[in-house]
Amino acid sequence: MSIDFLEPTDFSEAMALLSEYGDDAKVIAGGTSVVLMLQQKLIAPNVLVSLGRIEGWDYVRLEPDGLHIGALTHLRDAERSPVLRQFCPALAYTFSVVGNVRVRNQATLGGNLSAADYAADPPAMLTVLGARARLLGPGGTREVPLSEFFLGFYTTALEPEEILTEVIIPVLPETARAAYFKYTSLSAEGRPCVAIGALADFDSDGKCKDLRIAVGAAVETPQRVESAEALAYGQTLTGELVAAISEEYARTLDTLSDVRGSAWYRKEMIRVFVKRALEEVRDGHR
Ligand SMILES: Cc1cc2nc3c(=O)[nH]c(=O)nc-3n(C[C@H](O)[C@H](O)[C@H](O)COP(=O)(O)OP(=O)(O)OC[C@H]3O[C@@H](n4cnc5c(N)ncnc54)[C@H](O)[C@@H]3O)c2cc1C
């Protein structure tokens, strides 16, 4: 069976094609995920609507409301962007540990998020940074916080004719510190078994005034545990408190089992890596 490969040159044209072909069409950006899905016969579209010839949506730029990353930005370009590295080194690091350099040269940020693969790196980190996805559809543009974008396994808030165009990360307080921890159980370049994004902010006495930790890869969608985060508010992150917060994450989350580890093992790793992330945001720099 042949597949038509259509190459619109702007998003309006892409949306019109999605509308015209409906369920027969599939968006393709870098193709690192779509091609595998085609090879494994998980999808069988008649038409691929490629975003590859659409210009002007691969950028990282700082605007008054935060950092804007175009959906067609390759992960490798995001990782190396001086603006992004200055804005949040932990986010640059997050992009730098996705797969390997060949994958990152091809994969786009929009594709990574839209695929909604639970075993991904950027979602947990972007969730704690308060990122929003900007979606373009027939009715116009809307913004969805990433905390509401991932609905389940391989499922997002994107409507059938919508396209993710941009990710916006609000400006972080000067005193905030972020960290990303990726634990791989199979190979160093593999997808995460557990992914931890962390952000903390402290007052001048070293008391915690904001703490956000999102666990990814071990659960269906990136998860924060507010009861655990709340333990930190107004407190110094002592070793005892760090252990209590880590324990609460491990206890609360409904972890999954797959080839990278059992649900039990993932809880053990969550306890270890939430602790490390907390120590990093307490002692390190963003
Ligand atoms: C060998 C290998 C190793 C990998 N390792 C990791 C890893 O360690 N960590 C990690 O996070 N990821 C990993 N990945 C996944 C990789 O990051 C994603 O496949 C990639 O980011 C998807 O981007 P893409 O541009 O190639 O998307 P595509 O494959 O083109 O598309 C992916 C999905 O998103 C949809 N889509 C794409 N762009 C848009 C858009 N702008 N709007 C709406 N829908 C859109 C497509 O229809 C499709 O459903 C790995 C992949 C491979 C092949």
The ligand as a Tripos MOL2 file, in Angstrom:
@<TRIPOS>MOLECULE
LIG
   53    58     1     0     0
SMALL
NO_CHARGES

@<TRIPOS>ATOM
      1 C1         16.5120    5.1360   19.0010 C.3       1 LIG1
      2 C2         15.5880    6.0980   19.7240 C.ar      1 LIG1
      3 C3         15.8970    6.4360   21.0440 C.ar      1 LIG1
      4 C4         15.0520    7.3200   21.7320 C.ar      1 LIG1
      5 N1         15.3720    7.6590   23.0230 N.ar      1 LIG1
      6 C5         14.6310    8.5570   23.6790 C.ar      1 LIG1
      7 C6         14.9710    8.9820   24.9860 C.ar      1 LIG1
      8 O1         15.9340    8.5300   25.5820 O.2       1 LIG1
      9 N2         14.1830    9.9300   25.5740 N.ar      1 LIG1
     10 C7         13.1110   10.4900   24.9460 C.ar      1 LIG1
     11 O2         12.4650   11.3730   25.4950 O.2       1 LIG1
     12 N3         12.7560   10.0850   23.7060 N.ar      1 LIG1
     13 C8         13.4800    9.1540   23.0730 C.ar      1 LIG1
     14 N4         13.1430    8.7700   21.8170 N.ar      1 LIG1
     15 C9         11.9080    9.2980   21.2240 C.3       1 LIG1
     16 C10        12.1790   10.5330   20.4240 C.3       1 LIG1
     17 O3         12.5710   11.5840   21.2760 O.3       1 LIG1
     18 C11        10.8750   10.8830   19.7250 C.3       1 LIG1
     19 O4         10.6100    9.8390   18.7920 O.3       1 LIG1
     20 C12        10.9640   12.1880   19.0000 C.3       1 LIG1
     21 O5         11.1980   13.2520   19.8800 O.3       1 LIG1
     22 C13         9.6980   12.4610   18.2380 C.3       1 LIG1
     23 O6          9.9100   13.6310   17.4850 O.3       1 LIG1
     24 P1          9.7490   13.6000   15.9040 P.3       1 LIG1
     25 O7          9.9120   14.9980   15.4470 O.co2     1 LIG1
     26 O8         10.6460   12.5910   15.3040 O.co2     1 LIG1
     27 O9          8.2370   13.1490   15.8350 O.3       1 LIG1
     28 P2          7.4760   12.2350   14.7840 P.3       1 LIG1
     29 O10         7.9790   10.8400   14.8390 O.co2     1 LIG1
     30 O11         7.4510   12.8900   13.4590 O.co2     1 LIG1
     31 O12         6.0170   12.3270   15.4230 O.3       1 LIG1
     32 C14         5.7420   11.7970   16.7000 C.3       1 LIG1
     33 C15         4.2410   11.9420   17.0090 C.3       1 LIG1
     34 O13         3.9030   13.2930   17.1990 O.3       1 LIG1
     35 C16         2.9750   13.7380   16.1990 C.3       1 LIG1
     36 N5          3.4580   15.0890   15.8930 N.ar      1 LIG1
     37 C17         4.7120   15.4400   15.5410 C.ar      1 LIG1
     38 N6          4.8420   16.7690   15.5290 N.ar      1 LIG1
     39 C18         3.6480   17.2770   15.8590 C.ar      1 LIG1
     40 C19         3.1490   18.6010   16.0450 C.ar      1 LIG1
     41 N7          3.9450   19.6820   15.8910 N.pl3     1 LIG1
     42 N8          1.8400   18.7690   16.3720 N.ar      1 LIG1
     43 C20         1.0300   17.6880   16.5500 C.ar      1 LIG1
     44 N9          1.4530   16.4080   16.4240 N.ar      1 LIG1
     45 C21         2.7530   16.2300   16.0790 C.ar      1 LIG1
     46 C22         3.0230   12.7100   15.0950 C.3       1 LIG1
     47 O14         1.7900   12.6010   14.4190 O.3       1 LIG1
     48 C23         3.3210   11.4590   15.9050 C.3       1 LIG1
     49 O15         2.1590   10.9750   16.5090 O.3       1 LIG1
     50 C24        13.9330    7.8740   21.0970 C.ar      1 LIG1
     51 C25        13.6310    7.5370   19.7760 C.ar      1 LIG1
     52 C26        14.4510    6.6510   19.0790 C.ar      1 LIG1
     53 C27        14.1190    6.3150   17.6530 C.3       1 LIG1
@<TRIPOS>BOND
     1     1     2 1
     2     2     3 ar
     3     2    52 ar
     4     3     4 ar
     5     4     5 ar
     6     4    50 ar
     7     5     6 ar
     8     6     7 ar
     9     6    13 1
    10     7     8 2
    11     7     9 ar
    12     9    10 ar
    13    10    11 2
    14    10    12 ar
    15    12    13 ar
    16    13    14 ar
    17    14    15 1
    18    14    50 ar
    19    15    16 1
    20    16    17 1
    21    16    18 1
    22    18    19 1
    23    18    20 1
    24    20    21 1
    25    20    22 1
    26    22    23 1
    27    23    24 1
    28    24    25 2
    29    24    26 1
    30    24    27 1
    31    27    28 1
    32    28    29 2
    33    28    30 1
    34    28    31 1
    35    31    32 1
    36    32    33 1
    37    33    34 1
    38    33    48 1
    39    34    35 1
    40    35    36 1
    41    35    46 1
    42    36    37 ar
    43    36    45 ar
    44    37    38 ar
    45    38    39 ar
    46    39    40 ar
    47    39    45 ar
    48    40    41 1
    49    40    42 ar
    50    42    43 ar
    51    43    44 ar
    52    44    45 ar
    53    46    47 1
    54    46    48 1
    55    48    49 1
    56    50    51 ar
    57    51    52 ar
    58    52    53 1
@<TRIPOS>SUBSTRUCTURE
     1 LIG1         1 GROUP 0 **** ****
